[in-house]
Amino acid sequence: QAQAFAKAARLLDEARTSEIGDIAAYAQALSFNRTLWTVLQADLADRDNPLPDDLKAQLMSLSIFVDRRTIEAQAYPDQTRLTALIDIDRDMAAGLFATG
């Protein structure tokens, strides 16, 4: 999981720093990130998920923020919209690497 978040952050960062107009890289990075967070949401909603309820609620809240930010970035393409997503994915990866 940590590697998936690290990859998402890397793809988003590459899209953010790529030449303006590379909409394919931008869209691909957002798609990968959206899929990753959708998988996380499904895992959090699973009644067999062993995480404490308060942590699941916090992660679900964060995932909703990521969903909103992703929709905004898709509707209004702008490389600066990716910064928050990159920061969140990097933080998730770091936390998972530390606990893994």
C-alpha contacts under 8 A as a table, 3 or more apart, distances in Angstrom:
res1	aa1	res2	aa2	distance
1	Q	4	A	5.06
1	Q	5	F	6.44
1	Q	93	A	7.52
1	Q	96	L	7.13
2	A	5	F	5.29
2	A	6	A	6.18
2	A	92	M	7.07
2	A	93	A	4.35
2	A	94	A	7.14
2	A	95	G	7.86
2	A	96	L	5.10
2	A	97	F	5.66
3	Q	6	A	4.92
3	Q	7	K	6.01
3	Q	93	A	6.69
4	A	7	K	5.04
4	A	8	A	6.17
4	A	36	L	7.42
4	A	93	A	7.72
5	F	8	A	4.98
5	F	9	A	6.16
5	F	36	L	7.65
5	F	89	D	5.22
5	F	90	R	6.70
5	F	92	M	6.49
5	F	93	A	5.12
6	A	9	A	5.13
6	A	10	R	6.15
6	A	89	D	6.58
6	A	90	R	6.01
6	A	93	A	5.44
7	K	10	R	4.99
7	K	11	L	6.12
8	A	11	L	5.19
8	A	12	L	6.13
8	A	29	A	6.80
8	A	32	F	6.54
8	A	33	N	5.45
8	A	36	L	7.97
8	A	86	I	7.66
8	A	89	D	6.71
9	A	12	L	5.16
9	A	13	D	5.98
9	A	85	L	7.45
9	A	86	I	4.74
9	A	87	D	7.50
9	A	89	D	5.36
9	A	90	R	5.92
10	R	13	D	5.04
10	R	14	E	6.06
10	R	86	I	7.72
11	L	14	E	5.11
11	L	15	A	6.17
11	L	25	A	7.89
11	L	29	A	5.14
12	L	15	A	5.01
12	L	16	R	6.05
12	L	26	Y	7.12
12	L	29	A	5.15
12	L	30	L	6.96
12	L	82	L	6.45
12	L	85	L	7.72
12	L	86	I	6.19
13	D	16	R	4.90
13	D	17	T	6.17
13	D	82	L	7.51
13	D	83	T	7.74
13	D	86	I	6.51
14	E	17	T	5.23
14	E	18	S	5.78
14	E	25	A	7.88
15	A	18	S	5.15
15	A	22	D	7.53
15	A	25	A	5.48
15	A	26	Y	4.86
15	A	29	A	6.77
15	A	79	Q	7.15
16	R	26	Y	7.37
16	R	79	Q	4.68
16	R	80	T	6.83
16	R	82	L	6.44
16	R	83	T	7.74
17	T	79	Q	7.56
18	S	22	D	6.73
19	E	22	D	5.95
20	I	23	I	7.85
20	I	79	Q	7.99
22	D	25	A	5.75
22	D	26	Y	6.50
23	I	26	Y	4.87
23	I	27	A	5.94
24	A	27	A	5.19
24	A	28	Q	6.01
25	A	28	Q	5.07
25	A	29	A	6.04
26	Y	29	A	5.35
26	Y	30	L	6.36
26	Y	79	Q	7.92
27	A	30	L	5.19
27	A	31	S	6.05
27	A	74	Q	7.36
28	Q	31	S	5.04
28	Q	32	F	6.16
29	A	32	F	5.25
29	A	33	N	6.19
30	L	33	N	5.09
30	L	34	R	5.96
30	L	70	T	6.66
30	L	74	Q	7.64
31	S	34	R	5.08
31	S	35	T	6.15
32	F	35	T	5.21
32	F	36	L	6.22
33	N	36	L	5.08
33	N	37	W	6.25
34	R	37	W	5.24
34	R	38	T	6.08
34	R	67	D	7.09
34	R	70	T	7.19
35	T	38	T	5.02
35	T	39	V	6.25
36	L	39	V	5.26
36	L	40	L	6.37
37	W	40	L	4.87
37	W	41	Q	6.12
37	W	63	S	6.35
37	W	66	V	7.78
37	W	67	D	7.99
38	T	41	Q	5.01
38	T	42	A	6.27
39	V	42	A	5.15
39	V	43	D	6.22
40	L	43	D	5.04
40	L	44	L	6.11
41	Q	44	L	5.05
41	Q	45	A	6.17
41	Q	60	M	6.40
41	Q	63	S	6.98
42	A	45	A	5.13
42	A	46	D	6.32
43	D	46	D	5.22
43	D	49	N	6.69
44	L	47	R	7.92
44	L	49	N	6.29
44	L	56	K	5.92
44	L	59	L	7.92
44	L	60	M	7.08
45	A	49	N	7.52
46	D	49	N	5.46
51	L	55	L	6.59
51	L	56	K	6.31
52	P	55	L	5.42
52	P	56	K	6.32
53	D	56	K	5.03
53	D	57	A	6.11
54	D	57	A	5.07
54	D	58	Q	6.25
55	L	58	Q	5.07
55	L	59	L	6.14
56	K	59	L	5.16
56	K	60	M	6.01
57	A	60	M	5.05
57	A	61	S	6.12
58	Q	61	S	5.10
58	Q	62	L	6.22
59	L	62	L	4.97
59	L	63	S	6.08
60	M	63	S	4.94
60	M	64	I	6.28
61	S	64	I	5.16
61	S	65	F	6.48
62	L	65	F	5.09
62	L	66	V	6.27
63	S	66	V	4.89
63	S	67	D	6.12
64	I	67	D	4.95
64	I	68	R	6.28
65	F	68	R	5.16
65	F	69	R	6.15
66	V	69	R	5.10
66	V	70	T	5.97
66	V	85	L	6.68
67	D	70	T	5.11
67	D	71	I	6.21
68	R	71	I	5.17
68	R	72	E	6.27
69	R	72	E	5.08
69	R	73	A	6.13
69	R	81	R	7.54
69	R	85	L	7.50
70	T	73	A	5.00
70	T	74	Q	6.11
70	T	85	L	7.94
71	I	74	Q	5.10
71	I	75	A	6.04
72	E	75	A	5.12
72	E	76	Y	5.82
72	E	77	P	7.82
72	E	81	R	7.86
73	A	76	Y	5.26
73	A	77	P	5.14
73	A	78	D	6.53
73	A	81	R	5.74
73	A	82	L	7.10
74	Q	77	P	5.57
77	P	81	R	7.64
78	D	81	R	5.61
78	D	82	L	7.69
79	Q	82	L	5.68
79	Q	83	T	7.78
80	T	83	T	5.78
81	R	84	A	6.93
81	R	85	L	7.86
82	L	85	L	5.31
82	L	86	I	6.17
83	T	86	I	5.13
83	T	87	D	6.23
84	A	87	D	5.11
84	A	88	I	6.18
85	L	88	I	5.16
85	L	89	D	6.12
86	I	89	D	5.19
86	I	90	R	6.06
87	D	90	R	5.16
87	D	91	D	6.14
88	I	91	D	5.09
88	I	92	M	6.13
89	D	92	M	5.01
89	D	93	A	6.09
90	R	93	A	5.08
90	R	94	A	6.07
91	D	94	A	5.09
91	D	95	G	6.10
92	M	95	G	5.18
92	M	96	L	6.11
93	A	96	L	5.14
93	A	97	F	5.99
94	A	97	F	5.14
94	A	98	A	6.10
95	G	98	A	5.11
95	G	99	T	6.31
96	L	99	T	5.17
96	L	100	G	5.68
97	F	100	G	5.07
